[in-house]
């Protein structure tokens, strides 16, 4: 049963948690364990799967048997790095008012979803932070299948991003543009705002800039950026970086959106779905 007893959250939005993944089933298993451990669950979880093989499907199926909320597997064929396209498919399938988006390397603090619901505010999207974990700590967590992480644990890189001090969250400033410290690995949006700009631009293939370009179109439409720290804590598992060979091409598309003050993309949710 979904927890709705807290009076302060009675009118909070319904939430869809979207987790992007690609062929790292051990990490996905750990993330789903961290979702199970939430003090307040999302209304649904959607796995945006960019073409993973059967091992990932098996992990999802094993969790679906007794997951506390609907767990939906959204998949497309592996024809290269198409994160924008698979996120759009998940957004199209989502049913919540509010979309919380993470990557398949992000483990959640137990208050993560609750904090996002409390922080949600119309007319804005949210850029979250993340605490970087070392290779050694990542290996330990995966081996132990342990999703709970202590602030005092060895292997926390930027430890300040693991501080859970909710009273400070609404005092955080930071960038208001779509570029500086924009990271698609931890963001949140009103679903109708995403639909109003037609979601991600699916012409972005390969690593980089699809998140900043989406943010630019939202800002051009009047949706302001809010930065979120000290409450919805996200831990990033260590892994090798994806190839950056598409970055220059993607960056040029992002710059064009800025120059033309675009608010809509043609190759988005409506065209593709």
Secondary structure, 3 states (H helix, E strand, C coil): CCCCCCHHHCCCCCEEEEEEECCCHHHHHHHHHHHHCCCCCCCEEEEEECCCCHHHHHHHHHHHCCCCCEEEEEECCCCCCCHHHHHHHHHHHCCCCEEEEECCCEEECCCHHHHHHHHCCCCEEEEECCEEECHHHHHHHHHHCCCCCCCCCCCECCHHHHCCCHHHHHHCCCCCCCCCCCCCCEEEEEHHHHHHCCCCCCCCCCCCCHHHHHHHHHHHCCCEEEEECCCCCEEECCCCCCCCCCHHHHHHHHHHHHHHCCCCCCCCHHHHC
